Amino acid sequence: MYCFYVMLNKQLALGQGARRFHVAAALNAKAKVAMSHFEPNSYINYDKLRSNIDIVRKRLNRPLTLSEKIVYGHLDDPAGQEIVRGRTYLRLRPDRVAMQDATAQMAMLQFISSGLPKVAVPSTIHCDHLIEAQIGGAQDLQRAKEVNHEVYNFLASAGAKYGVGFWKPGSGIIHQIILENYAYPGVMLIGTDSHTPNGGGLGCICIGVGGADAVDVMAGIPWELKCPNVIGVKLTGTLAGWTSPKDVILKVAGILTVKGGTGAIVEYHGPGVDSISCTGMATICNMGAEIGATTSVFPFNHRMKTYLEKTGRGEIAALANENQDLLVPDSGCNYDQIIEINLSELKPHINGPFTPDLAHPVSDIGSVAEKNGWPLDVKVGLIGSCTNSSYEDMGRAASLAKQALDKGLKCKAQFTVTPGSEQIRATIERDGFAKVLRDVGGVVLANACGPCIGQWDRRDIKKGEKNTIVTSFNRNFTARNDANPATHAFVTSPEIVTALAIAGTLKFNPETDFLTAPNGEKFKLVPPTGDELPARDFDPGQDTYQHPPADGLDLKVDVNPQSNRLQLLEPFDKWSGNNLEDLRVLIKVKGKCTTDHISAAGPWLKFRGHLDNISNNLLIGAVNIENDAVNKIRNLLTGEFGGVPDVARHYKKHNVSWVVVGDENYGEGSSREHAALEPRHLGGRAIIVKSFARIHETNLKKQGLLPLTFSNPADYDKICPDDKISIVGLKSLAPGKPLKAVIKHSDGSSETIELNHTFNETQIEWFQAGSALNRMKELQKCA
């Protein structure tokens, strides 16, 4: 039997050089791939995937989409699982878990609370969120290591004790590291970051989740996911000229909006797929999070095979090639919705401001901005991030920068460059791209998330000053990048960002407009070019990976009780067994309320491991319908106005429970479970809205809260900020059975409305126990 084992932290010789090989790889029909420090059953193989798919195909008696093959191929019970798209809950066995450092803190604290000795599946921690962009890569990284020493030490020691790999600060962004090392066609991975779907560019089902979901998988418990619908995006034609892979998802976002993909996997297919690089496919899947999609995926093709080979995984590429029938959709499969895009006709796009689904052709953005009074001058152009930081991205941006330099031009706007990983940084340094980008005026930042998530010490404008920035990021909610609500942020491709940074204005259309050189010469930029992958092997750069010891049971993980960064968790209280009576309305939120509004990032990231401290940012970005103000709500016990967390703490101190009332797609954006932990910690019992984003709804359930939706969305208007709400029917809470809410108005009148929920039987047990973690402990005691 041919067995193929890929060991973490092993050096493999590849061609002219050597690169580190940190990977759990795929298997052929006769081969297993395992992690060296896990039990023998901790592997996935194509035999198992094929067997499960065959069982399900016979049961359903129809062709399967690629999404269905991979998802159903990971069912815990393929023979008995009820499978109805959009309705039933699937019990799945993901292959691995990845956590970024901001969410890993709470995930590992929860895992510690579980009492389990070691993770049950391959898992890794990636330090990318806590590095603030200030000066430049090396200086910012060193400062981050000093400022975050306590947190990094906690994560490294917890990883060592519980069998979790640790990627040190400076390694790069979690999604790029996964693509380079852990992703392979057919794998199912969950990650504690909403942009985990990036791995779909390598034919994986990679899904963003909250930390509590990650704990379930690390504990060896089947993971629940509502059976997703499948949206098919058929691509025809060929990408060329200024049009890039980013434009595909910018176009799709404009079609589907920020909630159009909710509850669905977006599956790209068609002849146009082959004109997109593997990392380009990852870009498209990455930003699929902005349409609310469960994840996105591309079928296995020669582009993926080449990428696997170039990143030291030639054996895996060969195995995937042998099992290609598992890694593409069946002929005649059915999609719930189909979108068709002709890549040959697709034009460069730019989306924003303030929302990633407001799509404009680049040729129109100047006139649209003038009409709407958006600032035309581009203050800063920012390329990189987990969405667009590949070798190809950097090469194409550098090709434009070189043209400008050859004519004596530099960027009119400030310009920053964020490499996606240490491997990308080292390779673009070696191949000269970094120098070109610096010469044109760019600052190369650390291999980290940086400004994309608000880790940006921006000093060129004052807070409240209207200005425009253009980025190759994925998300552009109000104040997300620089904490300035007046910043108009637009997302586009790295090529368009570079062109606009050189020109300094939104009115520049690089396809038609001319630039003026210092000598007065008029010239047009030639469409960008760049190699998909380096001609030479990737330069791995510095070794930044820490492999856990074979046995970490005797290791200690210390959390200082006086720390303001880390705090061990106390269990939440169990449900009392009664209806929830006379809940106060903490805040009735007006309009968009993302996880950034609920639990801001930026400077608050440093408290992600300390629940009580991070709770001081609860809903400080949400707009109060009573006064159109942020972080200013009425304390109904005192009659005075105060900050949202302050009023919530006052209610908790006086044993007053409360609810939040919200609008559509509540909790869109990040996977951060702090947006669910904080309201629970401060005395919240229910969140009542018109609709939820998928990850946030699940996170609320995990923490013992009631995520409820208006049966009639117009009932949102019936609730006043000074009402009391009683939620009745909880003793008979059951799947598919609505609850009632009695609204008691301040004038003594009352009315009753119906509230829907999506709890299944297992999730009801979470609510009754007080949280999913509490329920896990109950089951351990019974075992």
N, C-alpha and C positions, 0 to 999 in steps of 0.2 A: 504494500500500500504506500502510495506517495503522500507523505505528510509534510505540510509546509508550516513551520512555526516562525512567527515574526516576534522577536523579543524586544521589549522596550529598552531603550538606551544602548542598543547594539550598533556598532559602527560597521557599515557595509561599504565595500569598495565599489565605486560606480565609474566606469570609464577612466578618465584621466584623474579624477579626484575621489574624495570620499565625502559622504554626507551622513549625518546622523539619521537613524531610521527609527522613529517612535511611532509604532503603528500596530493596530490589531487588524489583521487583514482578512480577506475573503478566502473561501475554500472552493475547490472544485468538487466534483461529485465524490471523490475519494480522499479529500484532504480536509483537515481541520486546521483552524487558526485559533490560537489561544493566547492569552496574556500569561506570562511566566509566573506571576504571583497570584493567579486565581485558580479556583478549583477546576477540575477537568471539565465540568459542565458549563463553564463560562466561555462558550464560544458560539459562533454561528457558522453554519456551513450551508453551501448551496444544496446539498442533499436534503437538509431539513427544510429549506425554503421551498424546494421543488415539491417535496412531499406535502407540505401544508397547502401549497397552491393547487396541487392536484385534487386534494380532498375538497377544498372550497369550490373549485371549478365544477366538480361533479355534483356538488350540492346545489349550486346556483344554476348550473346548466346553461352557461352563457360565456361569451368572451369577456376577459377582464382587462381593465385599464392597467397601466404600469403602477399607478398609485395603489390600486387594489391588490396587485400581486405582492408588493412589498409589505403593505400593511397587513393583509390577511395572511401573508406568509409568516408573520410574527405573532399570530394568535396563540394564546395560551391553550385554547381548546378548539382547534379548527373544525372538529367533527360536530361539536355541540353548540358552538357560539351562534347566537341569533345575529344575522347580518341583514340590516336594512339601512341603506344610506340615509343619513340625516335623522335617524330615529333611535336606533339601538346603541347601547354602549358596548364597546369592544374591550376585552381584556387582553392586553398585549404584553409581549416580552421583548422590550428594546435591548439592543446589543451593548450599548454603553451610554454613559452620562458624561457631559462636559459642563463645567461651571466657571463663569467669570468671577473675579475676586469680589466684586461688590455684592453679588447674590450668593456666592459661595459661603460667605460668612454666616448668613442666616441658615443656609442649607446645612452646613456642617454643624452648627449649633443645634439644629433640629435632629440631625443624625446622632450627635452625642447624646441628646435627650432620649433617643430611642433605646439606648442601652445595648445596641448591637456591637459586636467586637470588630467587624470588618465589612467593607462593602462587598456585595454579592456579584457585581458586574464591573467590568473595567470602567474606571472613572478618572477624570482629570480636573485640576483647577488651573485657571489661566489668569495671570496678573496683568490686566490691561486697562482697568477702569479708574484706577486711583492715581494716575500720572497726569498732573496738570501741565498744560502747555503754557510756558512763560517765555523762555529764552531760546531754547534749542534742544535737540534730542539728548545729548550727553548730560547737560546741566539739569534739565528737567527730570531725567531719570534718576540722577544722583539725589536730587532733592526729594523725590518721591520715596526713595528707599529710606531716607532718614525720617521723613514725616510719617510714613506708614509702617515703620519697622515693627511695631507691635502687631499690626494686622497681618503683615507678611509672615511673621514668625508663627502666629497662630495658625494660619492656613498651611504653612509648610509642616509644622509639627502635627497638626490634625491629619494632614494627608499621609504623613509617615506612619502614624499610629493606626489609621483605619484603611490603609492600602490604596490611597489615592495619589496618582501622579501629580507633580507640582511643576508648572511652568513659571519660572521666576519673572519678576518685572523686567521688561526689556525684550521678552520673548516675542511679543507681538500680540495681535488681536485674536481672540479665541477662535473666530470663524476661519481666519486664514490658517491658523495652526491646525485646525481640524481638517481643512481641505488638503493641506500639505502632508498630513501624517495619518489621520484616523479615518477619513471618509473613504468609502469604496462603493461601487455599484451594488445595490441591494441591501445595504446596512440600514438599520433603524437606530437612530441616535436621538436622545432628548438632551436639550441644553437649557440652562437657566438664563437664557437671553432670547429676546423676541426675534433676533435675526439669525438664530440657529438654522433656519431653512436655507442659508447660504450653501450648505452641503448638497442641496438638490442639484447643483451644477455638476456633481460627480455621480449622479444617478442614485442618490440616497434619499430616504425619508428622514429628514431631520426636523424636529419639532421643538419650538420654544415652549417652556413650561415654567411654573413657579418652583421655588425650592422644595416645597412639600411634595410635589410630584417627583422631583429628583430623589428625595429621601425614600419614597416608595420603591423606586426602581433599584436604588442602591441597597435597599433592605431585602431585595429578592421578591417583592410583592408584585403581582401582575398590575400593570398600569392601565388605567381606564381612559378611553378616548371615545367621544361620540363618533359613531361611524360617519366619516366625512363624505359629503357629496364630492363630485369631481367636475371641475370646470376645465374644458379642453381649450387650449389656445393653439390654433393651427397656424404655423408659420410657413409662408411661401416666399419665393424670391431670395435675394442675397443682400446682406449688409454691405455697404460701400460708402466711400467718401467720408463725410462728416458724421454720418449716422453710426451709432455705436450700440452695443447690447443694452446700455442703460436706457436708451430711447424706447426699447421694447416695453420695459416695465413702467416707464413714465407714461407711455401711451395706454397701457393696460390700466394703470391707476386712474387715468382720466376717464376711462370707460366704466370701470367697476366701482369707483369711489372708495373711501376708506373703510367701508363696511360691506362692500359687494362680494368679498371673498369669504366672509365669515361662515364657518362651518364647512368649508370646502378645501380640497387640495387643488391647486392649479397645475395642470399637466400640459406641458408644451410638447408639441409633436409636429410632424410635417417636414417637407423637404428643406425648408429654410433653416432648420435646426443645425444642419451640417456647416452652415456658414458662420456659426458662432463658436468662439473658443470655449474651452472648458471653464476658464475663469470668468469669461463673459456670461456663460450660463449661470454661474454662481452669483454674479451681480444681479441678474434678473430674479433669481430665487430669493436672494437676500432681501430685496425691497418688496417682495411679495407680502412681507409682514405689514406693509402700509395699507394693504387692501383688506386686512383682517383674515387672510388665508391661514388655514391650519399649517400648510407648508406648500412648497412648489417643487416640481421635479422635472428633469429632462431624461429622455431615454439614453441608454448607453450607446456610444458611437466611437468613431476613431479619434475624435478630439479628446475624449476622456481617456482612451487607451494611451494616447501620446502623453497626456499630462501625468498619468500614473507612472509611465516609464521614466519620464523626466524627473519625477520626484522620488525615484528610487524604489518603485513598486512594480517593476516589470513582471514579476511572477504573478502578482494580483491581476494585472492587466490581462495576462494570458488566461488566467482562470475565469475572469469575467467574460472574456471573449468566447471561451468554450461554452459558457452558460448564458449566452446572449438572449436566448429565447425567454429567459426569466426576467430580463432587464429592459424589455421593450413592451409596449401595449400589444394585446392580441388584435389581430385584424377583425374589424367589425365591432369593436367594443363601443359601449355607449357612454356618452358624457351628458351630464345634467344641463350643461350650457356650453355652447361653442362660440368662441371669438376667433375671427380670422384676421391676420395681419400680413400684408405683403411687405416684406422687408425692403424690397426694391423701391417701394413708394414711400416708405416711412421717412419722415424728416426729423432732424434733431429737435429735441424738446427740452423745455425747462419748466419746472413745476413750482408753484407757490404764488405768493408768500403765505406763511402761517399754516399751510396744510399741504401734504404731499400729493393730493389728487387734483389740484387746480392746474390742469395741464395747458401749456401753450407751445406752439411751434416757436423755435428760437427767432424765426423771421418776424414773428408778431409781437414779441415781448416788449420791444421798445415802445410801440404805439399803445399797447395795453397798459403799460406802466404809466405813460403820460396821461392817459385817459383817467386812470384811477388815482393819480397823485402819488404813486410810489416813487421813491428816490431813484433817479436814473444812474447816478454815479455809483460805481462798484467800489466799495471801500476795501473789501478783502475777498480774495478768491482762495478757496481751501480745497485741495485735492487729497485723496487718500481715503481713509476710514475702512471699515470692514467691507463696505460695498464696492469700492473701487480703488484697490491698492495693489493690484497684481503687477507683475513684470510688464505685461502688455499695456496696462493703463499708464504706467510710469513712462514707458517708451514712447507711447503716442503723445503724451503731454510734452515730453522732452523734445520730440520732433518739431513741435510748434515753437517751443522756447528757442530752439536752435535757429529757426527761421528769423525770429525777431532779433536775436543777438547778431546774426549775420548782417542785419540791416542797421545795427546800432541801437536797437530799441530794448528797453526793459519794461517790466510791468508797471503800469500806472497805479494799480491797486497793490495793497499788500498781498503777499502770496505765501501760503504755507503748504507743506508737503508732509503727509503722514504715511510712512511705509507700513504695510500690513503685518509684516513679521520681520524678525531678525534676518531670516533668509533673503527676503526681498530687499531689505536695507543693504545688506552686504553685497548682494548681486548688482543692485543699481549703482552702488559706489564703485564696484570693480569695473562695470561696463560704461561708466562715465555719465549716466543719466543724472545722478544726484548733483554732479558738478554743474551740468547745464542748467538744471532747475535752480540751483543757487545763483549762478551767474545772471540769470534773468530777473533775480530779485527775490527768489524763494528762500524760506527758512525750513530746513528739514527738521521735523519734530521727532519725538520719541516714537518707537514702535508701539503704539497704544491708541486708545479711542480718542483721547484728547478733546478738541472742540466739538466733535460730533455729538458727545454726550454732555456738553457743558463744562468740561474740564479745560477751561480756557481763561487765563488771566488777561482779558482783553483791556487795553488801556488807551486805544486811539480815539474812543468816543466816550461821552458821558451817558449814564443810564437815563433813558427817556429821549435820547437824541435819535431822530429818524435817520435811518441809513439802510443801505442794501449790501448784503453779502451773497455770494454765489458759492455753492459747495457741490462736491460730488458725493455728499452724504446720502442718507436715506430718509431722514426725518427732519422736519422744519417747523415744528410747533412753536407757538409764541414763546420767546425767551429761552428756547431750549439750548441754543449754542453758547450764548454769552450773557444770559440772565437779563437781557434788555428787551422788554416787551415791544419796543419801538423798532427793533431790528427786523427788516424785511429779508427773510432768508429764502433763497431759491435753491432747489436741487436740480442738478443736471449731470452731464457726463464730465469726466476730467478734462477732455479735450475742449469742451465749451467753456468750462471754468477757466482754463488756461488762456483761451482766446479773449474772454471777457476781462480777465485780469490784465492782460496786455493792453487792451483797448481802454479799459477803465469805465465802460458805460454799457448799460443794458441795450442801448440803441444800436450796438454793433452786431451785425449779422455776418459771421465769417464766411458764409457761402457767397456773399455778393459784395460786401463792403471792403473798402481799401483802408490800409493803415498808412501813416506818413512817417517816413524815416527822418532822422535829424537833418539830413541833407536836403530834405524836401521831396524826396522820391516817394511816389505813391506805389504801394504794392499790396497784393492780396496774399493771404496765407494759403499755402497749398494744403489740401486735406491731410490730416495726420496719418502717419504710418508708424508701425511698430511690430516687432516680432512677438508672436504669441508666447514663445518661451525662449530662454537664452540659448544661443548657439552652443556655448559651453555649458557644463553642468552648473546648477545653482551653487552659489557659495553659501554654505550653511551659517557662516558667521560664528558668533560665540556660542558655546554650549550653555544653554539656559534651562535645562531640564533636570529635575530631581526625581529619581525613581524611588518608590517606597521600598523599605526593607521587606524581606520575606516574612518577617514576624515583627510586628510593632506593638504587640500586646503590652510589653513592659514600658513603652514610652509614655510620657506624660504630656498632656496639653493643658497649659496653665492659662487661666483667665483671671486677671486681677480684679477683685471685687470693687476696687476704686477706679477702675478704668472708665474713661468716657468714650472709648471706642468699641469695647466688647462687653457683652453682658449675657450670662447664662440665662436660659429661658425658664420661666415658670409656666406650668400648665394653665391653659384657660379653663374657666369654670364650665361645668356641665350644664346642659339645658335643665331648667327647673322642673320640666314636665307640664308646665302650664302655658297658657296663651301669653303673649307679650302685651302687657297692658300699658296704656298711657305713655307711649314712647314720645319723646320730644323730637321735633324736627331740628336737627343740628344745623343743617343748611339745605336750602332748596337751590340746587345748582342751575344756573342758566347757561344753555348752550354747551359747546364742546367741553368735555372733561376727560382728559387723557390721564394716564398714570403720572405724567409730568405735573399735571395740576394737583393730583392727589398726593403724590410723594415726590417732590422735586429732587432732581439729581444735582449736578454741579457741586457746590460747596457742601451739600448735605451727604455726599457719598461717603465722607469720612465716618459717618455714624451708622452705616449699614449693618454693623455688627452689634449695635446697641439699641434695642427696641425702644426703650423709654426716651432716649435722646433723639432718635430719628423721628419719633412721633411728634416732635415739635414742629414738623413741617406738614402736618396733616391738612390737606386741602387748602393750603395757603395760596394756591394759584387759581382756585375755582371762583367763578363769578357768582356772587350772592344775588338772587333775583329780587330780593327786597330793596337793594340799594345800588345795584350794578357795581358794587365794589368787590375787591378781592381781599380776603383775610380780614373781613369786618362783618361780624354777625351779631345778632342780638342775643344776649344771655337772658333766657326767659325766666330765670330765677331771680335775677337782679334788675332786669330792665335795661341794663347798660350794654353798650357794644364792646366787643373785644375780638381778639384773634381767634380763628377757628380752633386751634389746639388748646388755647387757654380756656375757652368756653367748654370744650369737651372735657378737659381735666376738672373743671368746676362741677360739671354734671356728675362725673365719675365719683368725685369726692362726696357728693351728696346722694349717691346711689340712684341717680337718674339715668336710665338707659335712653338711647336715642337712635334715630334713623337718619339716613341721607336720602334726599329725593333728587333724581337726576334725569337727564334727557337721553338722547339717542347715542348708541355705541359707547356707553359709559365705560371708561377704563381702557380705551384703545391705546395702542403704543407698546411700551415696554412690558416685559414679563415680570417686572419687579413685584414680588409678593409683599413687599413692605406696604404697598397700597391697600392690601387686605389686612396685614398684621396690625397696622397702626389704628384703624378704626376699631378693630376688636380689642386691642390693648386699652384704648381710651373709653370703652363702654358702649360702643356701637353694637346693635343687634341685627339690623337689616339695612340693605341698600335697595331702594325702590326706584326703578328707572323705566324708561321706554324700551331700551334694549341694551345688551351688554356686549363688549368684546369678549371673545372666547377665553383667552388666558385669564383675564381678570375675574370672570365669573367663576371659573374653577378655583382660583386662588381664594376667593371669598368663601366658597364651600369648604375648602380645606381647613380654614381657620375658624369654622363654626358659625359663620355669619349666614344670614338668609339673603341671597341675591334674588330679588323678585322683580317681575315686570308687570306693568299695567296691562290687564286684559284689553282694556280700551285705552290707547295712548292719550286720548283727550282727558282722561282722569288726572293726568299730571296737573292740569289747570285747577282741579278741585282742591288741591292741597295748598294751604297757606303756611307761611313760615312759623306762625304762632300756634299751629294746630297740635293736638295730641293724637297719636295714631295707635290703635290696638290691632294686633295681628292675631286673628282667631282661626281655629281649626287645626292647630299644631299637634294636638293629641292624635289626630287621625291623618297626619301628614303622610302622603303616599304618592308614588310616581304618577304624574299626569293629573292629579287632583288639585284644582286651584285652592288657594286660601282666600280668606276675606280680610279686608282692612276696614275698621270702623274709624272714620275721620271725625274727630270732635273739634268743632270750631270754637273760637273764643267767645262767640255770642251765644253759646249754649246749644246751638243746633248740631246735628250730626248727620252723616251719610255713610253708606257702605259701598265699597267698590270691590271688584274681584282682582286678585293678583295671581299671576302664573309663576311657575317655577319649572326647572328642568332637573330636579333631584331624582336620582335613581335610588334603589334600596340601600346600596352601600353608602351613598352620599348622605342619606337620611341618618344612617348610623354615625357618620362624622358629626352631623349637627347635634344629635342627641348626646354624644360623648363630649362635645365641646370643641373638638377639632379632629382632623384625620390622625394627627400624632397621638392624641389621647386614645383614639379607637385602636390604633396599632398596639399601644401598651396594654389595653384591655385584652386584646386577643393573645398577646404574649403570656399574660397571666393565666389564661384559660388553657394554653397549650401544655 
